[in-house]
Amino acid sequence: MECQDAIDQLRHRLESSFGKALAMMILASASNETGVSTIGLCSEDFRRLAEAVGRDQRVLDMWGVAGAADATAEWRTLVA
């Protein structure tokens, strides 16, 4: 899967749980933490971003540790 398609899928999953505004805040926090832009990212950058999203406290609070770990593992497989 292309990285842009993967980020769209990650964003959609966040939006379905948190709503659009909070999903964008979570992605922005992950982007700031990793120094990775959500535009024009490569596979390794996407994986770093996905891992940062999975560590976000809001994600952990909503999905639990196991749920966040499962989502992160799934996201990591989206890109080659």
N, C-alpha and C positions, 0 to 999 in steps of 0.2 A: 504494500500500500504506500502511496505517496505520503510524504510527511504532512502536507497540508490537509489531506484527507484524514490522516490520523489525528491531527490537532482538532479538526472539526468533530470527529467522533468523541474525543476526550471532552471537548467543550459541551457537546450535546449531553453527554452523561452527567456532567456537573450541573448543567442547566436543568435537567430533569429532577435533580435532587435539591438544588439550592436556588433555582430561579436564575434569570439572566444576569442580574446585577451582581449577586454574590459570586456566581460562577466566574465572571470577569475579574472580580477582585481576587479570587483564589488563583486564577491564572496569572494575574499581574504580580501577585506576591511570589509565586513560583518563578516567574520570569526574572524578577528582581533578585531573588535569592541565588539563582543559578547564573545570572548574566546572559540568559538566552532569550532572544527575541522570538515571539510567536510567529513572525513573518520570515519566510525564507530559511527555515531551520533545516538542518540535516538530521539523519537518523540518530546519531549519538546525542545531539542537542535535544531531540524530542524525548529520548529516554531519560535524560537528566531532568527535563521539565516534568515528565510524568512521575518520576520518583519524588520530586519536590512537591507536586500536588498530593501524592500519597502520604507525605509526611505532614501536610498542613493540618493544624489542630482542628480546624472546622470540619475537614474531611474525616479525620479520626473520630471526632465527636458524633458525626452523623452516621457514618458507616461502620464504626468500630475498627479496631486494629486489623482484624482478619479481613473485613470487607475492603478496607483501604489497600491491604497487601494484595488481595485478589485482583482488585481493579488495576493496581500498578503492574502486576505481572501480566495481565491481559493487555494493557496499553503497550508494554515493552515489546510484545510480539507483533504489534501492528506494522512495524517498519522493519525493513531488512537490514 
